[in-house]
Amino acid sequence: MHGRYGTTTGQHIMNEHLRRLAIYAASVIAAIAGTPAVASAAVNEKVNFQPSLSTVPAGYTADSGAAYSEATGRGWVHEDSLDAADHVPLDVSPNTRERNAVTDQRH
């Protein structure tokens, strides 16, 4: 992840987003099951943020910035809608870039 924040800070921001997502998912599952949420261990998921037609690096999951869809069960939503019953989809795919600065898509 490059750009305004640099690799280290950008990676930290993504790790924090993934940590918050894992905690939120645990609380949703707990609410459905009727049991209290328990903080989970660290998330060790490798995500490559990329345009939808780019090659996905081995061992990574692609995130093209698509808005949330019930059909796929995944995607981006507006943060201020997380506490609402219905989340508001957010398409951030126009922000993806194919940089091709190096052959390794992870950088």
Backbone atoms as SQL, in Angstrom:
CREATE TABLE atoms (id INTEGER PRIMARY KEY, chain TEXT, resi INTEGER, resn TEXT, atom TEXT, x REAL, y REAL, z REAL);
INSERT INTO atoms VALUES
  (1, 'A', 1, 'MET', 'N', 0.855, -1.174, 0.000),
  (2, 'A', 1, 'MET', 'CA', 0.000, 0.000, 0.000),
  (3, 'A', 1, 'MET', 'C', 0.896, 1.230, 0.000),
  (4, 'A', 2, 'HIS', 'N', 0.800, 2.029, -1.022),
  (5, 'A', 2, 'HIS', 'CA', 1.622, 3.228, -1.149),
  (6, 'A', 2, 'HIS', 'C', 0.729, 4.449, -1.224),
  (7, 'A', 3, 'GLY', 'N', 1.356, 5.592, -1.263),
  (8, 'A', 3, 'GLY', 'CA', 0.580, 6.811, -1.401),
  (9, 'A', 3, 'GLY', 'C', 0.837, 7.762, -0.266),
  (10, 'A', 4, 'ARG', 'N', -0.153, 8.531, 0.056),
  (11, 'A', 4, 'ARG', 'CA', -0.035, 9.599, 1.029),
  (12, 'A', 4, 'ARG', 'C', 0.425, 9.106, 2.394),
  (13, 'A', 5, 'TYR', 'N', -0.042, 7.956, 2.823),
  (14, 'A', 5, 'TYR', 'CA', 0.283, 7.483, 4.159),
  (15, 'A', 5, 'TYR', 'C', 1.551, 6.652, 4.218),
  (16, 'A', 6, 'GLY', 'N', 2.078, 6.198, 3.096),
  (17, 'A', 6, 'GLY', 'CA', 3.259, 5.358, 3.100),
  (18, 'A', 6, 'GLY', 'C', 2.897, 3.930, 3.452),
  (19, 'A', 7, 'THR', 'N', 3.827, 3.028, 3.263),
  (20, 'A', 7, 'THR', 'CA', 3.559, 1.607, 3.449),
  (21, 'A', 7, 'THR', 'C', 3.261, 1.257, 4.901),
  (22, 'A', 8, 'THR', 'N', 4.099, 1.696, 5.839),
  (23, 'A', 8, 'THR', 'CA', 3.932, 1.290, 7.230),
  (24, 'A', 8, 'THR', 'C', 2.636, 1.811, 7.816),
  (25, 'A', 9, 'THR', 'N', 2.364, 3.091, 7.669),
  (26, 'A', 9, 'THR', 'CA', 1.138, 3.658, 8.213),
  (27, 'A', 9, 'THR', 'C', -0.085, 3.090, 7.515),
  (28, 'A', 10, 'GLY', 'N', -0.019, 2.938, 6.201),
  (29, 'A', 10, 'GLY', 'CA', -1.129, 2.359, 5.458),
  (30, 'A', 10, 'GLY', 'C', -1.431, 0.954, 5.915),
  (31, 'A', 11, 'GLN', 'N', -0.381, 0.156, 6.162),
  (32, 'A', 11, 'GLN', 'CA', -0.569, -1.210, 6.652),
  (33, 'A', 11, 'GLN', 'C', -1.204, -1.175, 8.037),
  (34, 'A', 12, 'HIS', 'N', -0.765, -0.255, 8.892),
  (35, 'A', 12, 'HIS', 'CA', -1.341, -0.130, 10.230),
  (36, 'A', 12, 'HIS', 'C', -2.825, 0.215, 10.149),
  (37, 'A', 13, 'ILE', 'N', -3.174, 1.129, 9.262),
  (38, 'A', 13, 'ILE', 'CA', -4.576, 1.525, 9.098),
  (39, 'A', 13, 'ILE', 'C', -5.405, 0.326, 8.668),
  (40, 'A', 14, 'MET', 'N', -4.895, -0.471, 7.701),
  (41, 'A', 14, 'MET', 'CA', -5.642, -1.648, 7.246),
  (42, 'A', 14, 'MET', 'C', -5.769, -2.671, 8.354),
  (43, 'A', 15, 'ASN', 'N', -4.680, -2.897, 9.111),
  (44, 'A', 15, 'ASN', 'CA', -4.743, -3.851, 10.216),
  (45, 'A', 15, 'ASN', 'C', -5.786, -3.419, 11.240),
  (46, 'A', 16, 'GLU', 'N', -5.874, -2.139, 11.512),
  (47, 'A', 16, 'GLU', 'CA', -6.858, -1.631, 12.462),
  (48, 'A', 16, 'GLU', 'C', -8.272, -1.830, 11.928),
  (49, 'A', 17, 'HIS', 'N', -8.480, -1.588, 10.634),
  (50, 'A', 17, 'HIS', 'CA', -9.808, -1.802, 10.033),
  (51, 'A', 17, 'HIS', 'C', -10.196, -3.277, 10.109),
  (52, 'A', 18, 'LEU', 'N', -9.253, -4.167, 9.822),
  (53, 'A', 18, 'LEU', 'CA', -9.540, -5.600, 9.888),
  (54, 'A', 18, 'LEU', 'C', -9.828, -6.033, 11.315),
  (55, 'A', 19, 'ARG', 'N', -9.098, -5.479, 12.289),
  (56, 'A', 19, 'ARG', 'CA', -9.337, -5.812, 13.695),
  (57, 'A', 19, 'ARG', 'C', -10.744, -5.375, 14.100),
  (58, 'A', 20, 'ARG', 'N', -11.134, -4.161, 13.718),
  (59, 'A', 20, 'ARG', 'CA', -12.471, -3.665, 14.054),
  (60, 'A', 20, 'ARG', 'C', -13.552, -4.493, 13.375),
  (61, 'A', 21, 'LEU', 'N', -13.305, -4.892, 12.135),
  (62, 'A', 21, 'LEU', 'CA', -14.262, -5.718, 11.411),
  (63, 'A', 21, 'LEU', 'C', -14.432, -7.070, 12.095),
  (64, 'A', 22, 'ALA', 'N', -13.336, -7.669, 12.556),
  (65, 'A', 22, 'ALA', 'CA', -13.414, -8.962, 13.241),
  (66, 'A', 22, 'ALA', 'C', -14.211, -8.844, 14.541),
  (67, 'A', 23, 'ILE', 'N', -13.999, -7.775, 15.285),
  (68, 'A', 23, 'ILE', 'CA', -14.733, -7.570, 16.536),
  (69, 'A', 23, 'ILE', 'C', -16.212, -7.342, 16.241),
  (70, 'A', 24, 'TYR', 'N', -16.497, -6.537, 15.200),
  (71, 'A', 24, 'TYR', 'CA', -17.889, -6.285, 14.827),
  (72, 'A', 24, 'TYR', 'C', -18.569, -7.578, 14.390),
  (73, 'A', 25, 'ALA', 'N', -17.889, -8.373, 13.570),
  (74, 'A', 25, 'ALA', 'CA', -18.466, -9.641, 13.107),
  (75, 'A', 25, 'ALA', 'C', -18.744, -10.561, 14.285),
  (76, 'A', 26, 'ALA', 'N', -17.838, -10.620, 15.246),
  (77, 'A', 26, 'ALA', 'CA', -18.044, -11.460, 16.428),
  (78, 'A', 26, 'ALA', 'C', -19.256, -10.996, 17.216),
  (79, 'A', 27, 'SER', 'N', -19.462, -9.683, 17.309),
  (80, 'A', 27, 'SER', 'CA', -20.610, -9.188, 18.064),
  (81, 'A', 27, 'SER', 'C', -21.924, -9.469, 17.340),
  (82, 'A', 28, 'VAL', 'N', -21.906, -9.408, 16.006),
  (83, 'A', 28, 'VAL', 'CA', -23.115, -9.716, 15.234),
  (84, 'A', 28, 'VAL', 'C', -23.470, -11.191, 15.386),
  (85, 'A', 29, 'ILE', 'N', -22.480, -12.049, 15.253),
  (86, 'A', 29, 'ILE', 'CA', -22.707, -13.490, 15.411),
  (87, 'A', 29, 'ILE', 'C', -23.208, -13.793, 16.812),
  (88, 'A', 30, 'ALA', 'N', -22.622, -13.154, 17.806),
  (89, 'A', 30, 'ALA', 'CA', -23.048, -13.372, 19.189),
  (90, 'A', 30, 'ALA', 'C', -24.483, -12.895, 19.395),
  (91, 'A', 31, 'ALA', 'N', -24.838, -11.774, 18.782),
  (92, 'A', 31, 'ALA', 'CA', -26.200, -11.253, 18.925),
  (93, 'A', 31, 'ALA', 'C', -27.210, -12.210, 18.302),
  (94, 'A', 32, 'ILE', 'N', -26.869, -12.764, 17.169),
  (95, 'A', 32, 'ILE', 'CA', -27.760, -13.718, 16.509),
  (96, 'A', 32, 'ILE', 'C', -27.895, -14.984, 17.342),
  (97, 'A', 33, 'ALA', 'N', -26.779, -15.441, 17.894),
  (98, 'A', 33, 'ALA', 'CA', -26.778, -16.671, 18.690),
  (99, 'A', 33, 'ALA', 'C', -27.304, -16.450, 20.100),
  (100, 'A', 34, 'GLY', 'N', -27.407, -15.199, 20.517),
  (101, 'A', 34, 'GLY', 'CA', -27.892, -14.895, 21.862),
  (102, 'A', 34, 'GLY', 'C', -26.841, -15.109, 22.943),
  (103, 'A', 35, 'THR', 'N', -25.565, -15.068, 22.556),
  (104, 'A', 35, 'THR', 'CA', -24.477, -15.214, 23.515),
  (105, 'A', 35, 'THR', 'C', -23.632, -13.956, 23.508),
  (106, 'A', 36, 'PRO', 'N', -22.932, -13.663, 24.611),
  (107, 'A', 36, 'PRO', 'CA', -22.093, -12.459, 24.649),
  (108, 'A', 36, 'PRO', 'C', -20.891, -12.586, 23.714),
  (109, 'A', 37, 'ALA', 'N', -20.482, -11.471, 23.135),
  (110, 'A', 37, 'ALA', 'CA', -19.325, -11.457, 22.243),
  (111, 'A', 37, 'ALA', 'C', -18.040, -11.559, 23.036),
  (112, 'A', 38, 'VAL', 'N', -17.087, -12.270, 22.493),
  (113, 'A', 38, 'VAL', 'CA', -15.770, -12.411, 23.106),
  (114, 'A', 38, 'VAL', 'C', -14.758, -11.882, 22.100),
  (115, 'A', 39, 'ALA', 'N', -13.823, -11.058, 22.582),
  (116, 'A', 39, 'ALA', 'CA', -12.800, -10.533, 21.681),
  (117, 'A', 39, 'ALA', 'C', -12.017, -11.683, 21.082),
  (118, 'A', 40, 'SER', 'N', -11.788, -11.632, 19.788),
  (119, 'A', 40, 'SER', 'CA', -11.085, -12.709, 19.115),
  (120, 'A', 40, 'SER', 'C', -9.602, -12.413, 19.001),
  (121, 'A', 41, 'ALA', 'N', -8.853, -13.422, 18.616),
  (122, 'A', 41, 'ALA', 'CA', -7.420, -13.267, 18.403),
  (123, 'A', 41, 'ALA', 'C', -7.191, -12.390, 17.177),
  (124, 'A', 42, 'ALA', 'N', -5.951, -12.051, 16.960),
  (125, 'A', 42, 'ALA', 'CA', -5.588, -11.205, 15.826),
  (126, 'A', 42, 'ALA', 'C', -6.027, -11.849, 14.513),
  (127, 'A', 43, 'VAL', 'N', -6.411, -11.012, 13.567),
  (128, 'A', 43, 'VAL', 'CA', -6.824, -11.476, 12.249),
  (129, 'A', 43, 'VAL', 'C', -5.577, -11.569, 11.372),
  (130, 'A', 44, 'ASN', 'N', -5.386, -12.699, 10.731),
  (131, 'A', 44, 'ASN', 'CA', -4.234, -12.886, 9.865),
  (132, 'A', 44, 'ASN', 'C', -4.727, -13.135, 8.443),
  (133, 'A', 45, 'GLU', 'N', -5.309, -12.128, 7.845),
  (134, 'A', 45, 'GLU', 'CA', -5.859, -12.215, 6.495),
  (135, 'A', 45, 'GLU', 'C', -5.033, -11.321, 5.585),
  (136, 'A', 46, 'LYS', 'N', -4.670, -11.833, 4.424),
  (137, 'A', 46, 'LYS', 'CA', -3.912, -11.053, 3.448),
  (138, 'A', 46, 'LYS', 'C', -4.873, -10.566, 2.369),
  (139, 'A', 47, 'VAL', 'N', -5.030, -9.239, 2.286),
  (140, 'A', 47, 'VAL', 'CA', -5.956, -8.639, 1.344),
  (141, 'A', 47, 'VAL', 'C', -5.181, -7.734, 0.400),
  (142, 'A', 48, 'ASN', 'N', -5.412, -7.900, -0.892),
  (143, 'A', 48, 'ASN', 'CA', -4.809, -7.031, -1.891),
  (144, 'A', 48, 'ASN', 'C', -5.893, -6.098, -2.417),
  (145, 'A', 49, 'PHE', 'N', -5.749, -4.803, -2.170),
  (146, 'A', 49, 'PHE', 'CA', -6.713, -3.816, -2.645),
  (147, 'A', 49, 'PHE', 'C', -6.318, -3.449, -4.064),
  (148, 'A', 50, 'GLN', 'N', -7.207, -3.765, -5.025),
  (149, 'A', 50, 'GLN', 'CA', -6.847, -3.699, -6.426),
  (150, 'A', 50, 'GLN', 'C', -8.073, -3.534, -7.302),
  (151, 'A', 51, 'PRO', 'N', -7.872, -3.137, -8.571),
  (152, 'A', 51, 'PRO', 'CA', -8.993, -3.126, -9.512),
  (153, 'A', 51, 'PRO', 'C', -9.514, -4.557, -9.707),
  (154, 'A', 52, 'SER', 'N', -10.772, -4.682, -10.056),
  (155, 'A', 52, 'SER', 'CA', -11.404, -6.002, -10.140),
  (156, 'A', 52, 'SER', 'C', -10.793, -6.914, -11.192),
  (157, 'A', 53, 'LEU', 'N', -10.184, -6.390, -12.231),
  (158, 'A', 53, 'LEU', 'CA', -9.621, -7.227, -13.286),
  (159, 'A', 53, 'LEU', 'C', -8.139, -7.547, -13.099),
  (160, 'A', 54, 'SER', 'N', -7.527, -7.064, -12.012),
  (161, 'A', 54, 'SER', 'CA', -6.111, -7.329, -11.765),
  (162, 'A', 54, 'SER', 'C', -5.888, -8.758, -11.293),
  (163, 'A', 55, 'THR', 'N', -4.685, -9.253, -11.512),
  (164, 'A', 55, 'THR', 'CA', -4.301, -10.581, -11.041),
  (165, 'A', 55, 'THR', 'C', -4.121, -10.542, -9.532),
  (166, 'A', 56, 'VAL', 'N', -4.700, -11.521, -8.852),
  (167, 'A', 56, 'VAL', 'CA', -4.601, -11.587, -7.393),
  (168, 'A', 56, 'VAL', 'C', -3.321, -12.324, -7.022),
  (169, 'A', 57, 'PRO', 'N', -2.449, -11.743, -6.178),
  (170, 'A', 57, 'PRO', 'CA', -1.239, -12.438, -5.761),
  (171, 'A', 57, 'PRO', 'C', -1.587, -13.723, -4.997),
  (172, 'A', 58, 'ALA', 'N', -0.742, -14.739, -5.148),
  (173, 'A', 58, 'ALA', 'CA', -0.952, -16.014, -4.460),
  (174, 'A', 58, 'ALA', 'C', -1.048, -15.801, -2.954),
  (175, 'A', 59, 'GLY', 'N', -2.045, -16.434, -2.325),
  (176, 'A', 59, 'GLY', 'CA', -2.217, -16.341, -0.882),
  (177, 'A', 59, 'GLY', 'C', -2.999, -15.129, -0.414),
  (178, 'A', 60, 'TYR', 'N', -3.472, -14.309, -1.344),
  (179, 'A', 60, 'TYR', 'CA', -4.200, -13.088, -1.007),
  (180, 'A', 60, 'TYR', 'C', -5.656, -13.180, -1.456),
  (181, 'A', 61, 'THR', 'N', -6.491, -12.384, -0.840),
  (182, 'A', 61, 'THR', 'CA', -7.880, -12.217, -1.249),
  (183, 'A', 61, 'THR', 'C', -7.988, -10.834, -1.887),
  (184, 'A', 62, 'ALA', 'N', -8.672, -10.744, -3.008),
  (185, 'A', 62, 'ALA', 'CA', -8.828, -9.459, -3.684),
  (186, 'A', 62, 'ALA', 'C', -9.949, -8.647, -3.051),
  (187, 'A', 63, 'ASP', 'N', -9.737, -7.350, -2.932),
  (188, 'A', 63, 'ASP', 'CA', -10.790, -6.415, -2.535),
  (189, 'A', 63, 'ASP', 'C', -10.761, -5.302, -3.561),
  (190, 'A', 64, 'SER', 'N', -11.795, -5.268, -4.405),
  (191, 'A', 64, 'SER', 'CA', -11.836, -4.282, -5.484),
  (192, 'A', 64, 'SER', 'C', -12.615, -3.030, -5.103),
  (193, 'A', 65, 'GLY', 'N', -13.050, -2.948, -3.849),
  (194, 'A', 65, 'GLY', 'CA', -13.760, -1.757, -3.399),
  (195, 'A', 65, 'GLY', 'C', -15.236, -1.745, -3.732),
  (196, 'A', 66, 'ALA', 'N', -15.777, -2.912, -4.090),
  (197, 'A', 66, 'ALA', 'CA', -17.189, -2.980, -4.460),
  (198, 'A', 66, 'ALA', 'C', -18.087, -2.690, -3.256),
  (199, 'A', 67, 'ALA', 'N', -19.243, -2.109, -3.532),
  (200, 'A', 67, 'ALA', 'CA', -20.232, -1.830, -2.488),
  (201, 'A', 67, 'ALA', 'C', -20.813, -3.141, -1.970),
  (202, 'A', 68, 'TYR', 'N', -21.308, -3.126, -0.740),
  (203, 'A', 68, 'TYR', 'CA', -21.917, -4.315, -0.152),
  (204, 'A', 68, 'TYR', 'C', -23.099, -4.783, -1.003),
  (205, 'A', 69, 'SER', 'N', -23.184, -6.095, -1.139),
  (206, 'A', 69, 'SER', 'CA', -24.276, -6.710, -1.884),
  (207, 'A', 69, 'SER', 'C', -24.766, -7.915, -1.093),
  (208, 'A', 70, 'GLU', 'N', -26.072, -8.024, -0.914),
  (209, 'A', 70, 'GLU', 'CA', -26.607, -9.206, -0.227),
  (210, 'A', 70, 'GLU', 'C', -26.358, -10.460, -1.042),
  (211, 'A', 71, 'ALA', 'N', -26.279, -10.334, -2.355),
  (212, 'A', 71, 'ALA', 'CA', -26.037, -11.495, -3.219),
  (213, 'A', 71, 'ALA', 'C', -24.673, -12.122, -2.933),
  (214, 'A', 72, 'THR', 'N', -23.653, -11.289, -2.719),
  (215, 'A', 72, 'THR', 'CA', -22.314, -11.811, -2.445),
  (216, 'A', 72, 'THR', 'C', -22.042, -11.927, -0.954),
  (217, 'A', 73, 'GLY', 'N', -22.783, -11.168, -0.148),
  (218, 'A', 73, 'GLY', 'CA', -22.574, -11.197, 1.301),
  (219, 'A', 73, 'GLY', 'C', -21.327, -10.461, 1.742),
  (220, 'A', 74, 'ARG', 'N', -20.795, -9.605, 0.890),
  (221, 'A', 74, 'ARG', 'CA', -19.603, -8.838, 1.256),
  (222, 'A', 74, 'ARG', 'C', -19.574, -7.523, 0.493),
  (223, 'A', 75, 'GLY', 'N', -18.672, -6.664, 0.900),
  (224, 'A', 75, 'GLY', 'CA', -18.520, -5.371, 0.249),
  (225, 'A', 75, 'GLY', 'C', -18.377, -4.263, 1.271),
  (226, 'A', 76, 'TRP', 'N', -18.225, -3.057, 0.796),
  (227, 'A', 76, 'TRP', 'CA', -18.013, -1.879, 1.629),
  (228, 'A', 76, 'TRP', 'C', -19.346, -1.218, 1.971),
  (229, 'A', 77, 'VAL', 'N', -19.415, -0.655, 3.189),
  (230, 'A', 77, 'VAL', 'CA', -20.583, 0.104, 3.625),
  (231, 'A', 77, 'VAL', 'C', -20.116, 1.399, 4.272),
  (232, 'A', 78, 'HIS', 'N', -21.026, 2.369, 4.369),
  (233, 'A', 78, 'HIS', 'CA', -20.726, 3.622, 5.066),
  (234, 'A', 78, 'HIS', 'C', -20.558, 3.314, 6.550),
  (235, 'A', 79, 'GLU', 'N', -19.489, 3.819, 7.143),
  (236, 'A', 79, 'GLU', 'CA', -19.198, 3.545, 8.551),
  (237, 'A', 79, 'GLU', 'C', -20.321, 4.015, 9.466),
  (238, 'A', 80, 'ASP', 'N', -20.934, 5.152, 9.151),
  (239, 'A', 80, 'ASP', 'CA', -21.983, 5.671, 10.026),
  (240, 'A', 80, 'ASP', 'C', -23.270, 4.853, 9.953),
  (241, 'A', 81, 'SER', 'N', -23.321, 3.845, 9.084),
  (242, 'A', 81, 'SER', 'CA', -24.510, 2.987, 9.020),
  (243, 'A', 81, 'SER', 'C', -24.299, 1.651, 9.745),
  (244, 'A', 82, 'LEU', 'N', -23.148, 1.452, 10.385),
  (245, 'A', 82, 'LEU', 'CA', -22.864, 0.173, 11.039),
  (246, 'A', 82, 'LEU', 'C', -23.810, -0.131, 12.196),
  (247, 'A', 83, 'ASP', 'N', -24.283, 0.888, 12.886),
  (248, 'A', 83, 'ASP', 'CA', -25.186, 0.670, 14.015),
  (249, 'A', 83, 'ASP', 'C', -26.647, 0.568, 13.592),
  (250, 'A', 84, 'ALA', 'N', -26.924, 0.830, 12.331),
  (251, 'A', 84, 'ALA', 'CA', -28.296, 0.778, 11.823),
  (252, 'A', 84, 'ALA', 'C', -28.663, -0.656, 11.428),
  (253, 'A', 85, 'ALA', 'N', -29.945, -0.927, 11.338),
  (254, 'A', 85, 'ALA', 'CA', -30.413, -2.257, 10.938),
  (255, 'A', 85, 'ALA', 'C', -29.998, -2.568, 9.507),
  (256, 'A', 86, 'ASP', 'N', -30.038, -1.573, 8.637),
  (257, 'A', 86, 'ASP', 'CA', -29.632, -1.747, 7.250),
  (258, 'A', 86, 'ASP', 'C', -28.394, -0.901, 6.981),
  (259, 'A', 87, 'HIS', 'N', -27.336, -1.549, 6.514),
  (260, 'A', 87, 'HIS', 'CA', -26.108, -0.825, 6.201),
  (261, 'A', 87, 'HIS', 'C', -26.223, -0.195, 4.818),
  (262, 'A', 88, 'VAL', 'N', -25.643, 0.987, 4.675),
  (263, 'A', 88, 'VAL', 'CA', -25.697, 1.716, 3.412),
  (264, 'A', 88, 'VAL', 'C', -24.469, 1.340, 2.582),
  (265, 'A', 89, 'PRO', 'N', -24.666, 0.700, 1.415),
  (266, 'A', 89, 'PRO', 'CA', -23.532, 0.305, 0.567),
  (267, 'A', 89, 'PRO', 'C', -22.699, 1.504, 0.123),
  (268, 'A', 90, 'LEU', 'N', -21.395, 1.272, -0.021),
  (269, 'A', 90, 'LEU', 'CA', -20.463, 2.315, -0.433),
  (270, 'A', 90, 'LEU', 'C', -19.525, 1.731, -1.482),
  (271, 'A', 91, 'ASP', 'N', -19.533, 2.266, -2.691),
  (272, 'A', 91, 'ASP', 'CA', -18.659, 1.796, -3.762),
  (273, 'A', 91, 'ASP', 'C', -17.385, 2.626, -3.769),
  (274, 'A', 92, 'VAL', 'N', -16.269, 2.015, -3.389),
  (275, 'A', 92, 'VAL', 'CA', -14.988, 2.715, -3.409),
  (276, 'A', 92, 'VAL', 'C', -14.097, 2.206, -4.544),
  (277, 'A', 93, 'SER', 'N', -14.674, 1.442, -5.473),
  (278, 'A', 93, 'SER', 'CA', -13.887, 0.890, -6.581),
  (279, 'A', 93, 'SER', 'C', -13.240, 1.958, -7.467),
  (280, 'A', 94, 'PRO', 'N', -13.836, 3.161, -7.609),
  (281, 'A', 94, 'PRO', 'CA', -13.138, 4.181, -8.415),
  (282, 'A', 94, 'PRO', 'C', -11.800, 4.607, -7.804),
  (283, 'A', 95, 'ASN', 'N', -11.561, 4.271, -6.536),
  (284, 'A', 95, 'ASN', 'CA', -10.312, 4.648, -5.878),
  (285, 'A', 95, 'ASN', 'C', -9.192, 3.640, -6.109),
  (286, 'A', 96, 'THR', 'N', -9.491, 2.482, -6.710),
  (287, 'A', 96, 'THR', 'CA', -8.448, 1.473, -6.932),
  (288, 'A', 96, 'THR', 'C', -7.556, 1.899, -8.092),
  (289, 'A', 97, 'ARG', 'N', -6.314, 1.414, -8.057),
  (290, 'A', 97, 'ARG', 'CA', -5.339, 1.758, -9.100),
  (291, 'A', 97, 'ARG', 'C', -4.535, 0.522, -9.467),
  (292, 'A', 98, 'GLU', 'N', -4.201, 0.399, -10.733),
  (293, 'A', 98, 'GLU', 'CA', -3.261, -0.607, -11.206),
  (294, 'A', 98, 'GLU', 'C', -1.976, 0.146, -11.468),
  (295, 'A', 99, 'ARG', 'N', -1.057, 0.074, -10.557),
  (296, 'A', 99, 'ARG', 'CA', 0.153, 0.887, -10.636),
  (297, 'A', 99, 'ARG', 'C', 1.222, 0.279, -11.529),
  (298, 'A', 100, 'ASN', 'N', 1.350, -1.044, -11.506),
  (299, 'A', 100, 'ASN', 'CA', 2.363, -1.740, -12.309),
  (300, 'A', 100, 'ASN', 'C', 3.757, -1.156, -12.136),
  (301, 'A', 101, 'ALA', 'N', 4.034, -0.586, -10.961),
  (302, 'A', 101, 'ALA', 'CA', 5.356, -0.047, -10.691),
  (303, 'A', 101, 'ALA', 'C', 6.384, -1.168, -10.534),
  (304, 'A', 102, 'VAL', 'N', 5.934, -2.301, -10.009),
  (305, 'A', 102, 'VAL', 'CA', 6.786, -3.474, -9.853),
  (306, 'A', 102, 'VAL', 'C', 5.952, -4.690, -10.267),
  (307, 'A', 103, 'THR', 'N', 6.614, -5.797, -10.568),
  (308, 'A', 103, 'THR', 'CA', 5.885, -6.975, -10.997),
  (309, 'A', 103, 'THR', 'C', 5.150, -7.647, -9.853),
  (310, 'A', 104, 'ASP', 'N', 5.610, -7.470, -8.618),
  (311, 'A', 104, 'ASP', 'CA', 4.955, -8.064, -7.459),
  (312, 'A', 104, 'ASP', 'C', 3.748, -7.202, -7.081),
  (313, 'A', 105, 'GLN', 'N', 2.533, -7.710, -7.305),
  (314, 'A', 105, 'GLN', 'CA', 1.307, -6.943, -7.082),
  (315, 'A', 105, 'GLN', 'C', 1.080, -6.580, -5.615),
  (316, 'A', 106, 'ARG', 'N', 1.805, -7.194, -4.698),
  (317, 'A', 106, 'ARG', 'CA', 1.587, -6.904, -3.276),
  (318, 'A', 106, 'ARG', 'C', 2.183, -5.559, -2.878),
  (319, 'A', 107, 'HIS', 'N', 2.986, -4.940, -3.729),
  (320, 'A', 107, 'HIS', 'CA', 3.654, -3.688, -3.358),
  (321, 'A', 107, 'HIS', 'C', 3.208, -2.549, -4.237);
